[in-house]
Amino acid sequence: MNAEILTIGDEILIGQITNTNSVWIAQQLNLIGVKVVHMASVADDEKAIVDAFDAAQKRADFVFITGGLGPTKDDITKKTFSKYFNAELILDDEVLKQVSSFFIKRGREVTEINRNQALVPKGCFIINNLNGTAPGMWMKKNNTVFISLPGVPYEMKAMITDGVLPKLVAENKFPNIYHKTVLTNGIGESALAELIESWEDNLINKNIKLAYLPQPGMVRLRLSSTGPNLEDLKKNIESEIENLKIIIHKYIFGYENYGQETPSLAKIVSELLRENKKTVALAESCTGGYIASLFTSIAGASDIFKGAIVPYTNEAKHNLLQVDESVFSSVGAVSKECVEQLAKNVLNKFGSDFSIAVSGVAGPTGGTDEKPVGTVWIAVSSKEKTLAFKFIFGDDRQRNIVMTSQTALNLLRKLVLKEA
Amino acid sequence: MNAEILTIGDEILIGQITNTNSVWIAQQLNLIGVKVVHMASVADDEKAIVDAFDAAQKRADFVFITGGLGPTKDDITKKTFSKYFNAELILDDEVLKQVSSFFIKRGREVTEINRNQALVPKGCFIINNLNGTAPGMWMKKNNTVFISLPGVPYEMKAMITDGVLPKLVAENKFPNIYHKTVLTNGIGESALAELIESWEDNLINKNIKLAYLPQPGMVRLRLSSTGPNLEDLKKNIESEIENLKIIIHKYIFGYENYGQETPSLAKIVSELLRENKKTVALAESCTGGYIASLFTSIAGASDIFKGAIVPYTNEAKHNLLQVDESVFSSVGAVSKECVEQLAKNVLNKFGSDFSIAVSGVAGPTGGTDEKPVGTVWIAVSSKEKTLAFKFIFGDDRQRNIVMTSQTALNLLRKLVLKEA
C-alpha cells in the first residue's frame, strides 16, 4: 500500500522551519510496511491544498496531512478539509470536553475561538489529541484515506503512535516486516562494505535487505525482511546478525530493535555504567565539553557522571590536572603522555571509577606536519589501567569533535566491558 | 515570480534523511524575493520524476531540483532530465577536466563511471561544481527554468550561491527586497509582541513586514521590505529599528544583516571578548558542559576560552571549586551563594577575566516545592564584581539546558559591555 505525506504551512515554504514531520512519519510507515511514494509541502492556501489533495488521491491509499489546524485565521486546513469532503462542520461534544479541560487545567479561560477547535466535519473519525486542542480527522474519498493532524510535532507524534497506527494496522493487511539495526563505530562505510561483502551478497538468498546509514562516528546497518510469518523473519535476521558478529564483532557497540529509537553511544555507555554501579569523569581538551554535554543531556546523569574538567590551555592542564610541564616542552599537549596523565588525574580528582581524556588538534588551524589538523589522542582509564590511542580524523572542526567523542565513548564502553 | 523545490531520492521517502536542502533553498529564494509555492520529494523513479516535472512546470517559473546525480545506477535524475528535454547526453570537455582534476587531486584514478559524470544534456547551461563531480544543469521548457543540482548539501549550496543566484538575479527583474533581523534574549514571543504592539501596528504604513522567529532562548524579529529603491528600503528599516531599540534595547543582543547567517550568542560573546582581549572560564553544573561546547565549537576559541569545570556533584563543587560545605546544608547547591562562589573561584582557578557559573534543576526529576524543575541560578563575574540571578524555565530538560546557556551568555555579554 502507498502513502503520501502532505505538510501544510507558509512557514515551511518561506524556509522558516525545517520539515521534520515528514521524515518521522515516513519512518513510522516504513516500519509497518507502507511505502511512501510522495511528499509535498504547500502554503496555507485553499487552492494549493485542494490541488494537493486531488494529486495525492490519485497516487496513494493513505494521505497523511499535518499543519494548518490552529485556531487563528491563517489556518485553513480544517475548513478546506470539510469542503473537500462536502461535510459540514459540527460541534463534537467529546472534543469540546477535551478542549475545555485542556484550558481549565492550565488555568485559562475557554474562549469562543478555542471552542471552535471542537468543530469537526460530519462523519469523520476523530483521532484524539491529548497534548493540544486540534483533533485529528480521518475520512475516506474514492478508496483513499485522508488523515489530518496538527503540525506541532509532539502532538502529531503521539496521535500517530496511539491513534493512527493501531487503527491502520487493525483495518489493513500489511505485509509482515521485521527490522533490526546493528550500530558500529570505528570503521568507515566503504571499509565496512568491503569487509562484509560476501556476507552481504548472501543476504539476497535470505530475502533480507541491507541499508548502510552513516553519520559522523557511527555507521548503522539496517537489516529488513518482509514475509508471511513474523517469527521466521525475526529468526532469519537474528541468525544473519550472528554471522555478521563473527566478522565485525569489534566494531559493534549496540543494536536498535524494531520500532525503537537509535540509542546513542552516550546512552549505551551510561546504561552500562548504571548497571555496574560505576561512575565516570572527563578531562576534555579538544572536545571542549562536548562529551560532558552528551552525558548530561540524558535524564538521571548524576547517577553515573561525576563531572568534567575542560583544561583548554596548557596552564590549566598543569594547574588543574597536574600534567607535568616537561610534557609540553618535550612531546606537547597532543600526546600519549598528556592524555594518560589527564585520564589518571581526573579520575583521582573526582574519585570516579572510570575516566576519559582527550587532547587533539580540532582545526581548522593549529596543525603541523607532525600533528596535522584532526590528530587526536584519547585515553580511557579505570582504577587499574590506562589505555591511550592515537587517531587522525579529518579537516572539519565540528566533525573532529563529534568523531573524537564517539570514539572515546566506545573505548570507554570496551574498557567497562573488559574488552579493551 | 514563483519557484518550486523538488528533492529526489529514495532515502528521503523512507525517512532515512531529513530534507534540509528544501528549507535552505527556500530561504535563499525568499531573500531575493522569489516566492516558493510548492515543495515535493519523490523517489529515484522515472515516472515519479517526470510527473513531478510536469506538475512543477504548470506552477512555477523556476524549478529547483536536487538529488539523483551520483554515478551509480540508482541515480537517474540526469537520464530523466535529458529525456524530458529531448536532449541527448554529450561529453563536455570542461566538465571532464574538472572531474578528472577532482580525482587526481585526491590521488584516485578516473574510472569510466566517473567520466560519465561529464555527460550533460545538449544545450544545457552548466553550473560548475567545485566540490564534487556532478555538474549542475540549467534548462528551459515552456517558460519554466529547470535547475538540477546534486543532493549533497555543501556541493549544492556553493553552486546556488556562486552560480545559480547571480545568474537568476542578472537575468530577471526581481523586486528589490531588504531584510534585517533583530536578535533578542530574555523575553518570550508573546510578551515581546505585547510590548511592541503599537510599534508593530505602525509598520504597515511603512510597507515593512515583521516576522517573529522564536527558538529556545532567543526570539528573532525579521523586518522585510520590498520596493523600487534599495537604499530607501534600507533607510526605512534602519530607522524603524532605531525606534524599536527605544522600547526593547535591553533584550537586543545582536543583528543579522541581509544575507548573513544568524550569529549565535556564543559567537557574539566570543567576538566581544576577542575585541577586548579578555578571557572567560566556566563552572557548569546543570548545563553539564553545554556552554563550554558552544564556545569551543567556534574556530579560534583558545583566544578567549580558558576552560571549564563541570562539578556535577556537591563533592566536586566543594573539592574542585571550594564551595563552602555549609552552603549545601543551609541553602543547597541551587542557590545564589553557590553560584557566586563557583563564579568567583572558577575565575581565580583559571586566571580568566570573566566567568559564568550555573546551578539548577534541569529535570525531569529532582524538583521540590521550593525549587521546582526548571529553577536555575546563574552568576557572571569579572575581577571586580559578581552578579547572580534566579530563573524558572520549564519542564523539559534539554530546553532548560539551552535556555540556561543562552541566558548566561547574554548576562556575560552585558557584564563585558558594562551594561550589567
Chai-1 contact restraints between the chains, C-beta under 6 A:
chainA,res_idxA,chainB,res_idxB,connection_type,confidence,min_distance_angstrom,max_distance_angstrom,comment,restraint_id
A,L13,B,V36,contact,1.0,0.0,6.0,A-B,restraint_1
A,I14,B,N30,contact,1.0,0.0,6.0,A-B,restraint_2
A,G15,B,V23,contact,1.0,0.0,6.0,A-B,restraint_3
A,G15,B,A26,contact,1.0,0.0,6.0,A-B,restraint_4
A,G15,B,Q27,contact,1.0,0.0,6.0,A-B,restraint_5
A,G15,B,N30,contact,1.0,0.0,6.0,A-B,restraint_6
A,T18,B,T20,contact,1.0,0.0,6.0,A-B,restraint_7
A,T18,B,V23,contact,1.0,0.0,6.0,A-B,restraint_8
A,V23,B,G15,contact,1.0,0.0,6.0,A-B,restraint_9
A,V23,B,T18,contact,1.0,0.0,6.0,A-B,restraint_10
A,A26,B,G15,contact,1.0,0.0,6.0,A-B,restraint_11
A,Q27,B,G15,contact,1.0,0.0,6.0,A-B,restraint_12
A,N30,B,I14,contact,1.0,0.0,6.0,A-B,restraint_13
A,N30,B,G15,contact,1.0,0.0,6.0,A-B,restraint_14
A,V36,B,L13,contact,1.0,0.0,6.0,A-B,restraint_15
A,H38,B,V42,contact,1.0,0.0,6.0,A-B,restraint_16
A,M39,B,S41,contact,1.0,0.0,6.0,A-B,restraint_17
A,A40,B,A40,contact,1.0,0.0,6.0,A-B,restraint_18
A,S41,B,M39,contact,1.0,0.0,6.0,A-B,restraint_19
A,V42,B,H38,contact,1.0,0.0,6.0,A-B,restraint_20
A,G288,B,A292,contact,1.0,0.0,6.0,A-B,restraint_21
A,G288,B,S293,contact,1.0,0.0,6.0,A-B,restraint_22
A,G288,B,T296,contact,1.0,0.0,6.0,A-B,restraint_23
A,G289,B,G289,contact,1.0,0.0,6.0,A-B,restraint_24
A,G289,B,A292,contact,1.0,0.0,6.0,A-B,restraint_25
A,G289,B,S293,contact,1.0,0.0,6.0,A-B,restraint_26
A,G289,B,A308,contact,1.0,0.0,6.0,A-B,restraint_27
A,Y290,B,S293,contact,1.0,0.0,6.0,A-B,restraint_28
A,A292,B,G288,contact,1.0,0.0,6.0,A-B,restraint_29
A,A292,B,G289,contact,1.0,0.0,6.0,A-B,restraint_30
A,A292,B,V310,contact,1.0,0.0,6.0,A-B,restraint_31
A,S293,B,G288,contact,1.0,0.0,6.0,A-B,restraint_32
A,S293,B,G289,contact,1.0,0.0,6.0,A-B,restraint_33
A,S293,B,Y290,contact,1.0,0.0,6.0,A-B,restraint_34
A,S293,B,S293,contact,1.0,0.0,6.0,A-B,restraint_35
A,T296,B,G288,contact,1.0,0.0,6.0,A-B,restraint_36
A,A299,B,P364,contact,1.0,0.0,6.0,A-B,restraint_37
A,A299,B,R397,contact,1.0,0.0,6.0,A-B,restraint_38
A,S302,B,Y312,contact,1.0,0.0,6.0,A-B,restraint_39
A,F305,B,Y312,contact,1.0,0.0,6.0,A-B,restraint_40
A,K306,B,T313,contact,1.0,0.0,6.0,A-B,restraint_41
A,G307,B,V310,contact,1.0,0.0,6.0,A-B,restraint_42
A,G307,B,P311,contact,1.0,0.0,6.0,A-B,restraint_43
A,G307,B,Y312,contact,1.0,0.0,6.0,A-B,restraint_44
A,G307,B,A316,contact,1.0,0.0,6.0,A-B,restraint_45
A,A308,B,G289,contact,1.0,0.0,6.0,A-B,restraint_46
A,A308,B,V310,contact,1.0,0.0,6.0,A-B,restraint_47
A,I309,B,I309,contact,1.0,0.0,6.0,A-B,restraint_48
A,V310,B,A292,contact,1.0,0.0,6.0,A-B,restraint_49
A,V310,B,G307,contact,1.0,0.0,6.0,A-B,restraint_50
A,V310,B,A308,contact,1.0,0.0,6.0,A-B,restraint_51
A,P311,B,G307,contact,1.0,0.0,6.0,A-B,restraint_52
A,Y312,B,S302,contact,1.0,0.0,6.0,A-B,restraint_53
A,Y312,B,F305,contact,1.0,0.0,6.0,A-B,restraint_54
A,Y312,B,G307,contact,1.0,0.0,6.0,A-B,restraint_55
A,T313,B,K306,contact,1.0,0.0,6.0,A-B,restraint_56
A,A316,B,G307,contact,1.0,0.0,6.0,A-B,restraint_57
A,F350,B,A316,contact,1.0,0.0,6.0,A-B,restraint_58
A,P364,B,A299,contact,1.0,0.0,6.0,A-B,restraint_59
A,R397,B,A299,contact,1.0,0.0,6.0,A-B,restraint_60
